[in-house]
Amino acid sequence: MGQRGFFSLHVPADLAELSKARLLMEEVGQQAALPQERIYDLEVCVSEAAANGIEHAASAVEIEAWILPDRIIVEVTNDGDFQPGLVKVGEARRRGLGLPLMVSLADQVHVSRLDSGKTQVSLTFFLEGYRGGGSRDLTHPLS
């Protein structure tokens, strides 16, 4: 699991294993002294990013997290292509809301296609007292 500031987890390509990612993020959030509601946001974002890799790419997921003096950075990496967009399957089922959810809960979200052919979602959560340091309010995209 973790050692002073760095945490790593391999999640097999099985949605039933996502509880391990949430437990790791609980540990990361507690070590970083995040308020409980921000720990929940961290858990939701990482769980969603991992679920997307498992479900859409049928891929195991690697999760790495760093606690830095002013922020937490989590990278979720999987095999497969990133395919954004809302997909409607039938009238009752809507898909593709994971990225908007992550953007609404994390302070920064970045999706990359790595040279290795993998997809990586980077999530940043600023720690208390550092949120104003150059971050922008995602509810007002033009700010």
N, C-alpha and C positions, 0 to 999 in steps of 0.2 A: 504494500500500500504506500504509505507516505514516509518521507524523511524530511525533516525541517525545511519546509517550503516547496518541496517537489513531491508530486503524487502521480502514480501511474496505474492504469488498470486495463486489462484485456477483457473485453466482453465478447463471448462467442455469438455467433449469428443465431440467437434465440431470444425472442422478446421476453421470455420468462426470466432472463438473466439481468434485465434492466434495474432490478432492485439493488444490485451491486453498485451501479453507477450512482444511484441516489444516495446510498450509504456513504460512498466515497465523497460526494459533494457535501453531505452533512458534516463529515470530518473536516474537509477543507474550509467550509464556512465557519465552523466553530474555532478552528485554529486561527483563522483570520479575524475573529471577533466580529463577524457580520451579525446584524440584527436577524432575528428568526425569520422575518418576512423576506429578507434578501437571501437567506439560505434557501428558502422555498423557491424563490425565483431562480437561483443557481441550479437547484435540483431539477426544476421543470425544464429549463433550457438545455441542460446537458442530457437529460433523459430524452427530450424530443430530438436532439441532434443524433444521439445514438440510435434511437428507434428508427429514424429515417434511414440510416446506413444499413441497419439490420433488415428492415422491411423492404426497402426499394432496391438495394444492391445485393441483398442476401449475403451480406458480408459481416465478418467479425469487425469489431470496432476497437480502436485504441484510444484511450482517454489519457491525456497528460494535463496536469494542472500545476501552476506555479503561484505561490503567494509571494508577491513583491511588496515593497514598502507602501505603495499607493494603490495597488490593484491586485486582483486575481485574474489570471489568464488561463483559460481552459481550451485545449485543442482536441477536437474529436475527429479522428481520421478513419476512413474506410475505403475499400475498393469500390469503384463504380462512379458513374456520372452523376453530377448534381443536375436535377431537373426541376427548376422552380416553376411555380404557376399553380393556379387553382384548377383542379380537375373535378368535374362533376360526373359521378357514376350513378346513373338512375336519378330519380327525383329527390330521394331522401338523404343521400350520402354525399358529403363534400370533403374533398381532400386538399392538401397543399397549404394548410394554414400554419404549419410548423415554423417556417421562416418568419412570417409576420409576428407570431407569438414570441419567438426569440428576440426579434428586434424590439418588441414592446417591453420586454423584461430585462434584457442585458443593456449595459451602457454602450457597448460596441459589438458589432457582429461583422465578421468577414468570412466569406466563403471563397476557397481557392481550389483550383485544379492543379495538383502538384505534378512535377515532371515525371514522377513515378507512376502517373496514371490514377492516383488516388484523389479523393475529395477530402478537404479539411475545412471544418467549421471552427473558427476561432471566436471565442466569447470573452469579453472583458467586463469585469465588475469592479468599479472603483470603490475603494474603501472609504469609510466615513471621513469627512474632512478633505477629500481629494476630488470630489465629484465635479467641482467647478473648474478644475485645472485643465481647460482646453476642451472639455467634453461638450457636445452639443445636445440639446434637448430633442430627442427623437420624435416627440409629439409635434414639434414644429420643424419640419425638415429644412426650412430655409433659414433657420436661426444660426 
